[in-house]
Amino acid sequence: MEAGFPVSLRAEGHTLVRIARNLSMTGLLVDGVEAAPGARFVAELRLPDEQRTLSITCEVLGTVRHDGTRALHFLDLDWDDMFALARFLAPRLG
């Protein structure tokens, strides 16, 4: 599902703020992430209508796509984060 909102990516004491272009229950596509496949970040995102920030460890998949985005796969979705994603995504998928 199209996203278009900022996401903070934290790794080794550094934080990058990038734009999430797509969001799903398993990960997101993010602009401008220059990291090797397998690199890990903690993604922090605030979904509309959510009172808290989701904090999810993710891993870079593959190489930079033709549109300049990178796929990040969620590794440690807890129940609260999973339900927050489902609440956000479900009404927008139909």
Biotite code that builds the C-alpha atoms (Angstrom):
import biotite.structure as struc

atoms = struc.array([
    struc.Atom([0.000, 0.000, 0.000], chain_id="A", res_id=1, res_name="MET", atom_name="CA", element="C"),
    struc.Atom([1.299, 3.475, -0.836], chain_id="A", res_id=2, res_name="GLU", atom_name="CA", element="C"),
    struc.Atom([2.635, 5.300, 2.205], chain_id="A", res_id=3, res_name="ALA", atom_name="CA", element="C"),
    struc.Atom([4.501, 8.609, 1.676], chain_id="A", res_id=4, res_name="GLY", atom_name="CA", element="C"),
    struc.Atom([5.324, 9.303, 5.318], chain_id="A", res_id=5, res_name="PHE", atom_name="CA", element="C"),
    struc.Atom([8.673, 9.725, 7.125], chain_id="A", res_id=6, res_name="PRO", atom_name="CA", element="C"),
    struc.Atom([10.425, 6.837, 8.814], chain_id="A", res_id=7, res_name="VAL", atom_name="CA", element="C"),
    struc.Atom([13.473, 7.075, 11.082], chain_id="A", res_id=8, res_name="SER", atom_name="CA", element="C"),
    struc.Atom([16.064, 4.359, 10.605], chain_id="A", res_id=9, res_name="LEU", atom_name="CA", element="C"),
    struc.Atom([18.496, 3.852, 13.491], chain_id="A", res_id=10, res_name="ARG", atom_name="CA", element="C"),
    struc.Atom([21.698, 1.800, 13.320], chain_id="A", res_id=11, res_name="ALA", atom_name="CA", element="C"),
    struc.Atom([24.981, 1.966, 15.212], chain_id="A", res_id=12, res_name="GLU", atom_name="CA", element="C"),
    struc.Atom([24.311, 5.358, 16.768], chain_id="A", res_id=13, res_name="GLY", atom_name="CA", element="C"),
    struc.Atom([23.172, 7.007, 13.523], chain_id="A", res_id=14, res_name="HIS", atom_name="CA", element="C"),
    struc.Atom([19.665, 7.992, 12.510], chain_id="A", res_id=15, res_name="THR", atom_name="CA", element="C"),
    struc.Atom([18.443, 8.515, 8.945], chain_id="A", res_id=16, res_name="LEU", atom_name="CA", element="C"),
    struc.Atom([15.071, 10.038, 8.194], chain_id="A", res_id=17, res_name="VAL", atom_name="CA", element="C"),
    struc.Atom([13.704, 8.823, 4.883], chain_id="A", res_id=18, res_name="ARG", atom_name="CA", element="C"),
    struc.Atom([10.332, 8.545, 3.148], chain_id="A", res_id=19, res_name="ILE", atom_name="CA", element="C"),
    struc.Atom([8.465, 5.239, 3.241], chain_id="A", res_id=20, res_name="ALA", atom_name="CA", element="C"),
    struc.Atom([6.918, 4.784, -0.196], chain_id="A", res_id=21, res_name="ARG", atom_name="CA", element="C"),
    struc.Atom([5.090, 1.534, 0.458], chain_id="A", res_id=22, res_name="ASN", atom_name="CA", element="C"),
    struc.Atom([4.021, -0.315, 3.592], chain_id="A", res_id=23, res_name="LEU", atom_name="CA", element="C"),
    struc.Atom([2.817, -3.867, 4.146], chain_id="A", res_id=24, res_name="SER", atom_name="CA", element="C"),
    struc.Atom([2.489, -6.282, 7.050], chain_id="A", res_id=25, res_name="MET", atom_name="CA", element="C"),
    struc.Atom([5.961, -7.658, 6.256], chain_id="A", res_id=26, res_name="THR", atom_name="CA", element="C"),
    struc.Atom([7.984, -4.537, 5.516], chain_id="A", res_id=27, res_name="GLY", atom_name="CA", element="C"),
    struc.Atom([8.322, -1.286, 3.652], chain_id="A", res_id=28, res_name="LEU", atom_name="CA", element="C"),
    struc.Atom([9.958, 0.369, 0.663], chain_id="A", res_id=29, res_name="LEU", atom_name="CA", element="C"),
    struc.Atom([12.097, 3.360, 1.576], chain_id="A", res_id=30, res_name="VAL", atom_name="CA", element="C"),
    struc.Atom([13.795, 6.045, -0.527], chain_id="A", res_id=31, res_name="ASP", atom_name="CA", element="C"),
    struc.Atom([17.534, 6.598, -0.379], chain_id="A", res_id=32, res_name="GLY", atom_name="CA", element="C"),
    struc.Atom([18.802, 3.827, 1.889], chain_id="A", res_id=33, res_name="VAL", atom_name="CA", element="C"),
    struc.Atom([22.437, 3.136, 1.049], chain_id="A", res_id=34, res_name="GLU", atom_name="CA", element="C"),
    struc.Atom([23.164, -0.103, 2.866], chain_id="A", res_id=35, res_name="ALA", atom_name="CA", element="C"),
    struc.Atom([24.170, -3.594, 1.828], chain_id="A", res_id=36, res_name="ALA", atom_name="CA", element="C"),
    struc.Atom([21.636, -6.410, 1.739], chain_id="A", res_id=37, res_name="PRO", atom_name="CA", element="C"),
    struc.Atom([21.421, -7.921, 5.210], chain_id="A", res_id=38, res_name="GLY", atom_name="CA", element="C"),
    struc.Atom([22.094, -4.628, 7.010], chain_id="A", res_id=39, res_name="ALA", atom_name="CA", element="C"),
    struc.Atom([19.743, -4.067, 9.932], chain_id="A", res_id=40, res_name="ARG", atom_name="CA", element="C"),
    struc.Atom([17.982, -0.959, 11.160], chain_id="A", res_id=41, res_name="PHE", atom_name="CA", element="C"),
    struc.Atom([15.416, -0.149, 13.784], chain_id="A", res_id=42, res_name="VAL", atom_name="CA", element="C"),
    struc.Atom([12.609, 1.539, 11.864], chain_id="A", res_id=43, res_name="ALA", atom_name="CA", element="C"),
    struc.Atom([10.523, 4.006, 13.836], chain_id="A", res_id=44, res_name="GLU", atom_name="CA", element="C"),
    struc.Atom([7.286, 5.101, 12.238], chain_id="A", res_id=45, res_name="LEU", atom_name="CA", element="C"),
    struc.Atom([4.189, 6.886, 13.378], chain_id="A", res_id=46, res_name="ARG", atom_name="CA", element="C"),
    struc.Atom([1.057, 5.751, 11.604], chain_id="A", res_id=47, res_name="LEU", atom_name="CA", element="C"),
    struc.Atom([-1.868, 8.135, 11.246], chain_id="A", res_id=48, res_name="PRO", atom_name="CA", element="C"),
    struc.Atom([-4.394, 7.642, 14.068], chain_id="A", res_id=49, res_name="ASP", atom_name="CA", element="C"),
    struc.Atom([-1.839, 5.784, 16.238], chain_id="A", res_id=50, res_name="GLU", atom_name="CA", element="C"),
    struc.Atom([-0.866, 7.304, 19.569], chain_id="A", res_id=51, res_name="GLN", atom_name="CA", element="C"),
    struc.Atom([2.525, 5.635, 19.732], chain_id="A", res_id=52, res_name="ARG", atom_name="CA", element="C"),
    struc.Atom([5.538, 5.211, 17.507], chain_id="A", res_id=53, res_name="THR", atom_name="CA", element="C"),
    struc.Atom([6.145, 1.719, 16.164], chain_id="A", res_id=54, res_name="LEU", atom_name="CA", element="C"),
    struc.Atom([9.736, 0.544, 16.609], chain_id="A", res_id=55, res_name="SER", atom_name="CA", element="C"),
    struc.Atom([10.544, -2.486, 14.454], chain_id="A", res_id=56, res_name="ILE", atom_name="CA", element="C"),
    struc.Atom([13.873, -4.126, 13.610], chain_id="A", res_id=57, res_name="THR", atom_name="CA", element="C"),
    struc.Atom([14.179, -4.646, 9.870], chain_id="A", res_id=58, res_name="CYS", atom_name="CA", element="C"),
    struc.Atom([16.675, -5.990, 7.351], chain_id="A", res_id=59, res_name="GLU", atom_name="CA", element="C"),
    struc.Atom([17.645, -4.608, 3.942], chain_id="A", res_id=60, res_name="VAL", atom_name="CA", element="C"),
    struc.Atom([16.660, -6.944, 1.098], chain_id="A", res_id=61, res_name="LEU", atom_name="CA", element="C"),
    struc.Atom([18.224, -7.000, -2.362], chain_id="A", res_id=62, res_name="GLY", atom_name="CA", element="C"),
    struc.Atom([19.604, -4.022, -4.208], chain_id="A", res_id=63, res_name="THR", atom_name="CA", element="C"),
    struc.Atom([18.297, -0.560, -5.010], chain_id="A", res_id=64, res_name="VAL", atom_name="CA", element="C"),
    struc.Atom([15.184, -0.833, -7.156], chain_id="A", res_id=65, res_name="ARG", atom_name="CA", element="C"),
    struc.Atom([14.701, 1.038, -10.455], chain_id="A", res_id=66, res_name="HIS", atom_name="CA", element="C"),
    struc.Atom([12.702, 3.733, -8.617], chain_id="A", res_id=67, res_name="ASP", atom_name="CA", element="C"),
    struc.Atom([15.471, 4.367, -6.042], chain_id="A", res_id=68, res_name="GLY", atom_name="CA", element="C"),
    struc.Atom([13.784, 2.537, -3.161], chain_id="A", res_id=69, res_name="THR", atom_name="CA", element="C"),
    struc.Atom([15.063, -0.300, -0.984], chain_id="A", res_id=70, res_name="ARG", atom_name="CA", element="C"),
    struc.Atom([12.967, -3.074, 0.504], chain_id="A", res_id=71, res_name="ALA", atom_name="CA", element="C"),
    struc.Atom([13.193, -3.467, 4.277], chain_id="A", res_id=72, res_name="LEU", atom_name="CA", element="C"),
    struc.Atom([11.776, -6.655, 5.789], chain_id="A", res_id=73, res_name="HIS", atom_name="CA", element="C"),
    struc.Atom([10.338, -6.552, 9.333], chain_id="A", res_id=74, res_name="PHE", atom_name="CA", element="C"),
    struc.Atom([12.067, -9.011, 11.680], chain_id="A", res_id=75, res_name="LEU", atom_name="CA", element="C"),
    struc.Atom([10.491, -8.559, 15.100], chain_id="A", res_id=76, res_name="ASP", atom_name="CA", element="C"),
    struc.Atom([6.874, -7.469, 14.869], chain_id="A", res_id=77, res_name="LEU", atom_name="CA", element="C"),
    struc.Atom([5.313, -7.739, 18.278], chain_id="A", res_id=78, res_name="ASP", atom_name="CA", element="C"),
    struc.Atom([1.563, -8.138, 18.712], chain_id="A", res_id=79, res_name="TRP", atom_name="CA", element="C"),
    struc.Atom([0.929, -4.443, 19.352], chain_id="A", res_id=80, res_name="ASP", atom_name="CA", element="C"),
    struc.Atom([2.851, -3.407, 16.216], chain_id="A", res_id=81, res_name="ASP", atom_name="CA", element="C"),
    struc.Atom([1.135, -6.096, 14.147], chain_id="A", res_id=82, res_name="MET", atom_name="CA", element="C"),
    struc.Atom([-2.322, -4.929, 15.250], chain_id="A", res_id=83, res_name="PHE", atom_name="CA", element="C"),
    struc.Atom([-1.411, -1.274, 14.622], chain_id="A", res_id=84, res_name="ALA", atom_name="CA", element="C"),
    struc.Atom([-0.279, -2.142, 11.082], chain_id="A", res_id=85, res_name="LEU", atom_name="CA", element="C"),
    struc.Atom([-3.441, -4.176, 10.486], chain_id="A", res_id=86, res_name="ALA", atom_name="CA", element="C"),
    struc.Atom([-5.661, -1.313, 11.719], chain_id="A", res_id=87, res_name="ARG", atom_name="CA", element="C"),
    struc.Atom([-3.882, 1.077, 9.353], chain_id="A", res_id=88, res_name="PHE", atom_name="CA", element="C"),
    struc.Atom([-3.710, -1.205, 6.295], chain_id="A", res_id=89, res_name="LEU", atom_name="CA", element="C"),
    struc.Atom([-7.034, -3.089, 6.348], chain_id="A", res_id=90, res_name="ALA", atom_name="CA", element="C"),
    struc.Atom([-9.379, -0.197, 5.477], chain_id="A", res_id=91, res_name="PRO", atom_name="CA", element="C"),
    struc.Atom([-7.008, 1.018, 2.747], chain_id="A", res_id=92, res_name="ARG", atom_name="CA", element="C"),
    struc.Atom([-6.684, -2.298, 0.931], chain_id="A", res_id=93, res_name="LEU", atom_name="CA", element="C"),
    struc.Atom([-10.297, -2.679, -0.111], chain_id="A", res_id=94, res_name="GLY", atom_name="CA", element="C"),
])
